[in-house]
Amino acid sequence: MAASKLAEEEHLQFIQLALAEAEKCIPTPTAFCVGCLLVARWPAETDQPVILATGYSRELPGNTHAEANALSKAMTLSQAELAAMFPSAADIDLQSIMAHVDVYTTLEPCSVRTSGLAPCADALIKANVKRCFIGVGEPDDFVKCEGAQKLKDAGIEIVWMAGLEEECLRAARRGH
């Protein structure tokens, strides 16, 4: 199998896992159900990917979003946990890993929060992630989202996962 076909199947598998995270959300009529995975390849693209953290909307207290929850969980990983995930890397630290992280999210990361909390696009930029694979753009149900453009402007590669838009949108609007 060609390397690009293998990579395409791998990306599809990770976005499907993000959809499974979205299914864990407790639906609400005033917010989307979103799932997210943070996947690291350390130190090179040829290394096996490692799921660093997962998250879904409202998983953690405080009206939280999927990407923010995955980032919060990643930030709590201990040095021993990181060493177990990346045994070939000596003295690995989370900041170094984040530059090799691909984000898989079912819905475009938010650029505006009506709650006043920090947008997920800003958190991903601050974390210095490498790429963001997005299932579908955020519809204008609540706000006008420009998260993908914000990430792109910050130098983060954006990959739209063609063919999953309906499934990701259906998951997002569950409970509406």
Secondary structure, DSSP 8 states (H G I E B T S, - for coil): --HHHHHHHHHHHHHHHHHHHHTTS--BTTB---EEEEEE--S-TTS--EEEEEEETTSSTTT--HHHHHHHHHHT--HHHHHHH-TT-TT--HHHHHTTEEEEESS---S--TTS---HHHHHHHHT-SEEEESS---TTSS---HHHHHHHTT-EEEE-TT-HHHHHHHHTTT-
